[in-house]
């Protein structure tokens, strides 16, 4: 989705760096250095919204639980169900399979 707006080399470098991480502690250290607290909160909120949508929660319930704006919930729902690259589904499926969700 954003590949055309960012340097291909830089995207590959970022994803290779993420894929090089081997433990949750390494991941936490990397993202703590890479992102602001607000960016990390936004990522975690979007993932929780995706999980809740997948589990059948209403927009109102998700707003109340996560504090996400309806626009955020709508965007995540669109990506989750109608035209994303399948990233949310893949990640959530794998976390269920490995009992991490």
LINDAPE-V891220 format. One record per pair of residues at least 24 apart in sequence whose ideal C-beta (glycine too) atoms are under 10 Angstrom apart, sorted by the first residue. I is the first residue (numbers start at 1). J is the second residue. D is the distance in Angstrom with one decimal. If there is no record, write none. Layout:
# LINDAPE-V891220
<<I & J & D> <I & J & D>>
This chain:
# LINDAPE-V891220
<<1 & 79 & 8.6> <1 & 83 & 9.4> <1 & 84 & 8.0> <1 & 85 & 6.9> <1 & 87 & 9.5> <24 & 100 & 9.7> <41 & 67 & 9.5> <42 & 68 & 9.4> <42 & 72 & 8.4> <45 & 69 & 9.7> <45 & 72 & 7.2> <45 & 73 & 9.8> <45 & 76 & 9.1> <46 & 72 & 6.8> <46 & 73 & 9.3> <46 & 75 & 8.4> <46 & 76 & 5.5> <46 & 79 & 9.0> <46 & 80 & 10.0> <46 & 88 & 8.3> <47 & 76 & 8.7> <47 & 88 & 7.5> <47 & 91 & 7.4> <47 & 92 & 8.1> <47 & 95 & 9.3> <47 & 101 & 9.8> <48 & 76 & 9.4> <49 & 73 & 5.5> <49 & 74 & 9.8> <49 & 75 & 9.0> <49 & 76 & 4.6> <49 & 77 & 8.1> <49 & 80 & 8.7> <49 & 88 & 9.3> <50 & 76 & 5.2> <50 & 77 & 8.4> <50 & 79 & 7.9> <50 & 80 & 5.3> <50 & 81 & 9.9> <50 & 84 & 9.6> <50 & 87 & 9.2> <50 & 88 & 4.3> <50 & 89 & 8.3> <50 & 91 & 8.2> <50 & 92 & 6.4> <51 & 76 & 9.8> <51 & 80 & 9.6> <51 & 88 & 8.5> <51 & 91 & 9.5> <51 & 92 & 5.9> <51 & 95 & 8.5> <51 & 96 & 9.5> <51 & 101 & 6.8> <52 & 76 & 9.2> <53 & 77 & 5.3> <53 & 79 & 10.0> <53 & 80 & 5.7> <53 & 81 & 7.9> <53 & 88 & 8.8> <53 & 92 & 9.9> <54 & 80 & 6.7> <54 & 81 & 9.1> <54 & 88 & 7.9> <54 & 89 & 7.7> <54 & 92 & 6.0> <54 & 93 & 9.4> <54 & 96 & 9.5> <54 & 101 & 9.8> <55 & 92 & 9.4> <55 & 101 & 9.8>>
